[in-house]
Amino acid sequence: MDISWQGEFVQAWRDRVKHNRLPHAVLLAGPVGVGKRSAAVWIARERLRMLPESALPAHPPDFPKHPDLRWISPPEDKQSIGIEQVRDLVADLSLTSHAGAGKVAVIDPANAMTNNAANSLLKTLEEPPGDALLILIADRVGRLPATVFSRCQRIEFAPPGEADALAWLDQLRPGAAWSDALRAAGGAPISAVAALDSLETSTAMMRDLNALGRGRASPIDVAARWAKLDPVYVLNWLAQQVQAAAISVSAGRDSAPGLAIDESVLRRMDRRNVFCYLDIINRLRGQPGGSYNVQLTLEGLLIDWADGLRGCGHEPAGDGMSFLTAGG
């Protein structure tokens, strides 16, 4: 289905083509679930002349097979994109285009490159061979090296307004509980599709988080329940809620898009430490699976939350990161 909120992106790209202002390297940035990969597929098809002129990016993306297109991601058994993958990509870009329309390479996600892999890409980013176009996708721009970031033209993708998002989602599955799913997904429509299937889980987690904030639940008991879930899902969900809380704190109000934490709970938090807490969660999200003890780490995070974040970043045992070396 066409991604309706990307109409402005399509028009802006075609304006670049018309005025011969296409970049050699582009960075597609924004939160998970706003259609960056669909946009990357659309750009690749457009560049390689595989797309009807009127088409918008579509969900789910139809990843095309083309001899002049390379799409590299972390191998199934790894969390990162390694230097050999990037070296192979650079070597391939130096070869002559098969179809005569240039070459396109997509790195997804670019923030998964190791430092050595990112360094080996720098020269190619600055001076791609021939008519090559590099597309970097980043869900977390802050984890990209500045040297990579500065060599790309950035295109920012933001979630659409709530009404537009709900209208689009209702076309996928009319009558579903999209408002709740969209809230759980932090306003990102494509993430809401997955959130709909896990809505019962996220609702129970929100009850737990609010109960902890009111002092009506045990962090140890809640951590034991959450440890049975996918740790990636748990940390992503918690990051979305804390990020929404951080936005509300910085704006001086008790609400923000996607925020489901009760106002009374948010008032109990030490607002100076909300950003510290979010940073801890994001660092955990960047750790390879199995590198930390999930239950002990969740206990540390939830003890801090139950304590109103007063000890966040100050007490070594309560900063959520001390459990990374506890085994997994």
C-alpha positions in Angstrom: 0.0 0.0 0.0 1.3 3.5 -0.9 2.8 5.4 2.0 0.7 8.6 1.7 2.7 10.8 4.1 5.9 10.5 1.9 4.4 12.5 -1.0 6.6 15.5 0.0 9.7 13.4 0.0 8.9 12.1 -3.5 8.3 15.6 -4.8 11.5 16.9 -3.2 13.6 14.0 -4.7 12.2 14.5 -8.2 12.9 18.3 -7.9 16.6 17.3 -7.2 16.6 15.1 -10.3 15.0 17.8 -12.4 17.6 20.4 -11.4 20.5 17.9 -11.5 21.2 18.3 -7.7 21.2 14.6 -6.7 23.7 13.8 -3.9 26.2 11.0 -4.2 25.4 9.8 -0.7 22.1 10.2 1.2 21.3 9.5 4.8 17.7 8.5 5.5 17.2 9.3 9.2 14.2 9.1 11.6 12.6 6.7 14.1 11.7 3.1 13.4 8.4 2.7 11.6 8.1 5.8 9.4 9.0 4.1 6.1 12.7 4.7 5.6 13.3 1.3 4.0 10.4 1.8 1.7 11.8 5.1 0.7 15.2 3.5 0.1 13.6 0.9 -2.2 11.7 3.7 -4.0 15.0 5.7 -4.6 16.8 2.6 -5.8 14.0 1.8 -8.3 13.8 5.4 -9.4 17.6 5.6 -10.0 17.7 2.2 -11.8 14.6 3.1 -13.9 12.5 0.3 -12.4 9.6 2.4 -11.1 6.5 3.9 -12.8 6.7 7.7 -12.6 3.6 8.2 -10.4 4.4 5.6 -7.7 4.9 6.4 -4.1 7.0 4.3 -1.7 4.9 1.3 -0.6 4.6 -0.8 2.5 5.6 -3.5 2.8 8.6 -2.7 0.7 9.2 -4.9 -2.3 13.0 -5.3 -2.3 13.9 -5.6 -6.0 16.5 -7.8 -7.5 18.8 -6.0 -9.9 22.4 -6.6 -10.9 23.3 -2.9 -10.1 21.7 -2.9 -6.7 23.5 -4.0 -3.5 21.7 -4.1 -0.1 23.9 -4.9 2.9 22.8 -5.6 6.4 24.3 -7.4 9.4 24.6 -11.2 8.7 21.9 -13.3 10.4 24.4 -14.5 13.1 25.8 -11.1 13.9 24.7 -7.7 15.2 27.0 -5.5 13.0 28.1 -4.8 9.5 31.8 -5.7 9.2 34.7 -4.3 7.2 34.8 -7.2 4.7 31.2 -6.5 3.7 32.0 -2.8 3.1 35.2 -3.7 1.2 33.3 -6.0 -1.1 30.7 -3.3 -1.6 33.3 -0.7 -2.5 34.9 -3.1 -5.0 31.5 -3.8 -6.6 30.7 -0.1 -7.0 34.0 0.3 -9.0 32.8 -2.1 -11.7 30.8 -1.0 -14.8 27.1 -0.8 -14.5 25.3 -3.7 -16.0 22.2 -1.8 -17.2 23.8 1.6 -17.8 21.8 3.5 -15.2 24.5 3.6 -12.6 24.8 1.6 -9.3 22.9 1.8 -6.1 24.1 0.6 -2.7 22.0 0.5 0.5 23.5 0.1 4.0 20.8 -0.9 6.4 21.2 0.2 9.2 24.3 2.3 8.8 24.6 2.7 12.5 25.3 -1.1 12.7 28.7 -0.6 10.9 31.8 -1.3 13.0 34.2 1.6 13.3 36.6 -0.1 10.8 33.7 -0.7 8.4 32.7 2.9 8.6 36.2 4.1 8.1 36.7 2.0 5.0 33.6 3.6 3.5 34.7 7.3 4.0 36.5 7.7 0.7 33.7 6.2 -1.3 31.2 8.4 0.4 33.2 11.4 -0.5 33.9 10.4 -4.1 31.7 7.5 -5.2 32.9 5.9 -8.5 31.0 6.6 -11.7 27.3 7.1 -11.3 27.1 5.3 -7.9 24.5 6.3 -5.3 24.9 5.3 -1.7 21.9 5.2 0.6 22.4 4.9 4.3 19.5 4.1 6.6 19.8 5.1 10.2 17.3 4.5 13.0 19.7 6.0 15.5 21.7 8.8 14.0 23.6 9.4 17.2 25.5 6.1 16.8 26.9 7.2 13.4 30.4 8.4 13.3 30.6 12.2 12.6 32.9 11.5 9.6 30.1 9.4 8.0 27.4 11.8 8.9 29.1 14.8 7.4 29.6 13.1 4.0 25.9 12.4 3.4 23.0 14.6 2.5 20.5 14.0 5.3 16.7 13.4 4.6 14.7 13.4 7.8 11.6 11.2 8.0 9.1 12.0 10.8 5.8 10.3 11.8 2.7 11.8 10.1 0.0 13.5 12.1 -2.2 11.3 14.1 -5.2 11.7 11.9 -3.2 10.9 8.7 -1.6 7.9 10.4 -4.9 6.5 11.6 -6.5 7.0 8.2 -3.7 5.0 6.6 -3.8 2.2 9.2 -7.5 1.9 8.9 -7.1 1.0 5.2 -4.9 -1.9 6.3 -7.3 -3.4 8.8 -10.6 -1.4 9.2 -11.9 -1.2 12.7 -8.8 -2.4 14.5 -7.6 -0.8 17.7 -5.2 1.5 15.8 -5.3 4.4 18.3 -3.9 2.3 21.1 -1.4 0.6 18.7 -0.2 4.0 17.4 0.2 5.3 20.9 2.2 2.2 21.8 4.4 2.7 18.7 5.2 6.3 19.6 3.2 7.6 16.6 5.1 5.6 14.0 2.4 4.0 11.7 4.5 1.1 10.4 5.6 0.2 13.9 1.9 0.3 14.9 1.2 -2.6 12.6 3.5 -4.8 14.8 2.3 -3.1 18.0 -1.3 -4.1 17.2 -0.3 -7.7 17.5 1.5 -7.1 20.8 -1.0 -4.6 22.2 -2.1 -6.8 25.1 1.6 -7.2 26.2 2.3 -3.5 25.9 -0.9 -2.7 27.9 0.2 -5.0 30.7 3.7 -3.5 30.7 2.3 0.0 31.0 0.2 -1.1 33.9 3.4 -2.5 35.5 5.4 0.7 34.8 2.7 2.9 36.3 2.2 0.6 39.3 6.0 0.8 39.9 5.9 4.6 39.7 3.2 4.7 42.3 5.1 2.3 44.6 2.4 -0.4 44.2 4.5 -3.1 42.6 7.8 -4.9 43.2 10.6 -4.2 40.7 11.8 -7.7 41.2 8.5 -9.3 40.3 8.0 -7.0 37.3 11.5 -7.8 36.0 10.8 -11.5 36.3 7.7 -11.1 34.1 9.4 -8.9 31.6 12.4 -11.2 31.4 10.2 -13.8 29.8 9.5 -11.4 26.8 11.8 -10.6 23.9 14.4 -8.2 25.4 14.7 -6.2 22.2 10.9 -5.6 22.3 11.1 -4.7 26.0 13.9 -2.2 25.7 12.4 -0.6 22.5 9.1 -0.2 24.2 10.6 1.2 27.4 12.8 3.6 25.3 9.7 4.9 23.4 7.9 5.6 26.7 10.9 7.3 28.4 11.6 9.3 25.2 8.1 10.6 25.2 8.5 11.4 28.9 11.7 13.3 28.1 10.0 15.3 25.4 7.2 16.3 27.8 9.8 17.2 30.5 11.8 19.4 28.1 8.6 21.1 26.9 7.5 21.7 30.5 4.2 19.8 30.2 2.8 16.4 31.3 1.9 15.0 27.8 3.6 14.2 24.6 2.8 12.1 21.5 2.9 8.4 22.4 3.2 9.1 26.2 1.0 6.6 28.2 2.8 7.1 31.6 0.3 8.5 34.1 0.7 12.2 34.9 0.9 11.4 38.6 3.8 9.0 38.0 5.6 11.4 35.8 5.4 14.1 38.5 7.1 11.7 41.0 10.1 11.3 38.7 13.3 13.3 39.2 13.0 15.1 35.9 16.7 16.0 35.8 17.5 12.3 35.4 14.9 11.3 32.7 17.5 11.9 30.0 20.1 10.0 31.9 17.7 7.1 32.2 16.9 7.2 28.5 20.7 7.2 27.7 21.1 4.1 29.8 18.3 2.3 28.0 19.7 3.3 24.6 23.1 2.0 25.5 21.6 -1.3 26.5 19.8 -1.4 23.1 23.1 -1.1 21.4 24.6 -4.1 23.3 24.8 -7.4 21.4 22.3 -10.0 22.5 23.5 -12.3 25.2 26.2 -9.8 26.5 24.2 -9.1 29.7 22.0 -10.8 32.1 18.5 -9.7 31.1 16.7 -10.2 34.4 19.4 -8.5 36.5 19.5 -5.6 34.0 15.7 -5.2 34.1 15.8 -5.3 37.9 18.3 -2.4 37.9 16.3 -0.3 35.5 13.0 -0.9 37.3 14.4 -0.3 40.7 15.6 3.1 39.5 12.1 3.8 38.0 10.4 2.7 41.3 12.7 5.1 43.1 11.7 8.0 41.0 15.0 8.0 39.1 16.7 9.7 42.1 19.7 7.5 41.9 20.0 7.4 38.1 23.6 8.1 37.1 24.9 8.4 40.7 24.8 5.0 42.4 26.8 2.4 40.5 24.4 -0.4 41.5 21.4 1.4 40.2 22.5 2.8 36.9 21.2 -0.2 34.8 24.7 -0.7 33.2 26.4 -2.4 36.1 24.7 -5.7 35.1 26.2 -5.8 31.6 29.1 -7.8 32.8 27.0 -10.2 35.0 26.7 -12.8 32.2 23.7 -13.8 30.1 
